[in-house]
Amino acid sequence: MKGMGNMQGMMKQMQKMQKQMAVAQEELGEKRLEGAAGGGMVKVIVSGDKQVVEVIVDPSVVDPEDVEMLQDLIVIATNDAMAKAEELTNSTMGQFTKGLNLPGMF
């Protein structure tokens, strides 16, 4: 039964790829990416698995009369950091789907 050998080989390859993907995802979680706004006055640090880890606000940007500006800067910095995390995820995890047309996969 020649087809069974091919199937077993394919299953072993899939298991190996699953292990590699798990390691890559774990490593992504350990990466830190920084987004910034307002010339670096507001910084947001996110992990590679897209969790906000830290928000750093320069005290000089805190104006009780203009809270909206600070809120906008935080949103901009967060979106910047998340975009970097998304790019890192796509480049890291995309190696596992090269050549495959799998909708919804990284």
C-alpha positions in Angstrom: 0.0 0.0 0.0 2.1 2.8 -1.3 -0.4 5.5 -0.5 -0.3 4.8 3.2 3.5 5.6 3.4 2.9 8.9 1.8 0.1 9.7 4.2 2.2 8.8 7.2 5.0 10.9 5.9 2.7 13.8 5.4 1.3 13.4 8.9 4.8 13.5 10.4 5.5 16.6 8.5 2.3 18.2 9.7 3.2 17.3 13.3 6.7 18.8 12.9 5.2 22.0 11.4 2.7 22.2 14.3 5.6 22.0 16.8 7.6 24.7 14.9 4.5 26.9 14.8 4.0 26.5 18.6 7.6 27.5 19.2 7.3 30.5 16.8 4.1 31.7 18.6 5.8 31.4 22.0 8.8 33.4 20.7 6.4 36.0 19.3 5.0 36.5 22.8 8.4 37.3 24.1 9.1 40.0 21.5 8.5 43.7 22.4 7.5 46.3 19.9 7.2 50.0 20.5 4.7 52.4 19.0 5.2 56.1 19.5 3.3 59.4 19.0 3.9 63.1 19.6 7.5 62.8 18.8 8.0 60.0 21.3 6.1 61.8 24.1 3.8 58.8 24.3 5.0 55.3 23.8 3.2 52.0 23.9 5.0 48.7 24.2 3.2 45.6 23.0 4.2 42.0 22.9 4.5 40.1 19.6 1.3 38.3 20.5 -0.4 41.7 20.5 -0.8 42.4 24.3 -0.2 45.9 25.6 2.6 45.6 28.0 3.4 49.2 28.9 2.3 52.7 28.3 4.8 55.5 28.8 3.7 59.1 28.9 6.1 62.0 29.2 4.7 64.2 32.0 5.1 67.3 29.9 2.4 66.1 27.5 -0.2 65.8 30.4 -2.4 68.9 30.2 -5.6 68.7 32.3 -7.1 71.3 29.9 -6.5 69.1 26.9 -7.2 65.4 27.9 -8.4 64.7 24.3 -4.9 65.3 22.9 -3.4 62.8 25.3 -6.1 60.3 24.5 -5.4 60.7 20.8 -1.7 60.3 21.3 -2.3 57.0 23.2 -4.5 55.7 20.4 -2.0 56.6 17.7 0.9 55.0 19.7 -1.1 51.9 20.3 -2.1 51.5 16.7 1.5 52.0 15.7 2.7 49.3 18.0 -0.1 46.9 17.0 0.7 47.4 13.3 4.3 46.5 14.0 3.2 43.4 16.0 0.9 42.4 13.1 3.8 42.8 10.6 6.0 40.7 12.8 3.3 38.0 13.1 2.8 37.9 9.4 6.5 37.6 8.6 7.1 35.0 11.3 4.0 32.8 10.9 3.8 33.4 7.2 6.8 31.1 6.7 4.5 28.2 7.6 1.9 28.9 4.9 4.2 29.9 2.0 2.8 28.4 -1.2 -0.5 27.5 0.5 -3.6 29.4 -0.2 -5.3 29.1 3.1 -7.8 31.8 3.8 -7.7 33.3 7.3 -4.3 31.9 8.1 -1.9 34.7 9.2 
